């Protein structure tokens, strides 16, 4: 057995199958890191009975980081060969040891990992999907990173594989074609165009813009495209220039599909706009914000309907980012400079039940419920939050903490989704890869300005940082782990072809059962 330096919560993505009527059928996929074992199950459909098991050992092709090809020769475990029928494929990647500390697992090489001023990040967690595992990054201002190997990243949306390498292994391919349909520069010369990104449950990708106090005209809208952000798919959901039913947007999420599709936003509704709320005289700060929703349903083109105020500006005046769990509860991160947060009791993170006519707060963290700053005289350590991400499988909500007048010891902080309790060992400084060390005591690290975070399907944390000018992935201290990926394609032996996996094939993307 080959011993590998496993780092990540391992998972397979970008699954494809090649089959033209004669075996072998080739199963291709990407691993975000080396696996100790990979098990591929071939299952009959309908019914879901396992008819073939393919085990791949550590170090062998099929268990290494990057692209892997594994052949199914058509043989069945019970004997004989598949001569007819439809066969589903699942891929279970395992790390038998895991890590007891946060570890950097991403590519971390130029130019792929470096951005001049990245502002938003999201991953496609829709399992199964042909684009499952895709990482999307927004460059908000355009420029060339000073990191070794950096190249110019112009404004727009970029796509990456789950280990951080460019989609298509080339920046020209990774720069989404749909950017040609939006003149990001025309929205204003200053930062925030686009500001962030989100992947809906139907694989559609949403990007939006945030105004800045230095802009001559206040702009802010939402665009949507398919999973590859093809030019033909680009549509405007909220107008970038006509702000009749909305304001400029710092964060957005989309839940539901079809007639149930809902857009939730955090909008800056005062007279000042920007990417943070550092202080009352800061030219980059914002005055006040509001959480809103739009019942966009199956509409196409610019949505002109009215918004609904979900949480008003008196309740959460410095709201900046939001997420929603599977139960429909909202998690809101507020961004406020530490002394002002202390003076005005602006709580950095809270959870809300919005099922009734009036939102009900379920919990909020205290002003100092966060790891300390390097300068221990700073007040309200749980302040200046700019990003938020959920790891529902493990019950964690993460926030990103920016500079608060002095370098924070940690710029990613983990809390319990259930009650907001600070989770020991789940806060860290993003420049460092630590194993076997108490992460509570990590000094500095990584630059102060994490702009956004997201959690991929396996629980790895993805971040963009405008100080370190980097896109990075870190795996949490979860120990041994595994992840089951469901192939979006199936082998149709009867018709000698590959088909899209039937919608009814998988009982749930959270379960191992097929039918």
Helices and strands as residue ranges (DSSP letters): E 12-18, E 25-31, E 37-45, E 50-57, E 66-72, E 86-95, E 103-104, E 118-123, E 135-139, E 143-144, E 152-153, E 156-160, G 167-169, H 171-174, G 177-181, G 185-187, E 193-199, E 205-209, E 222-225, G 231-233, E 235-238, E 248-255, G 258-260, E 262-268, E 289-294, E 308-311, E 319-324, E 330-334, H 338-344, E 349-353, E 360-364, E 385-391, G 392-394, E 396-401, E 412-416, G 439-441, E 450-455, E 461-465, E 470-475, E 481-486, E 489-492, E 497-500
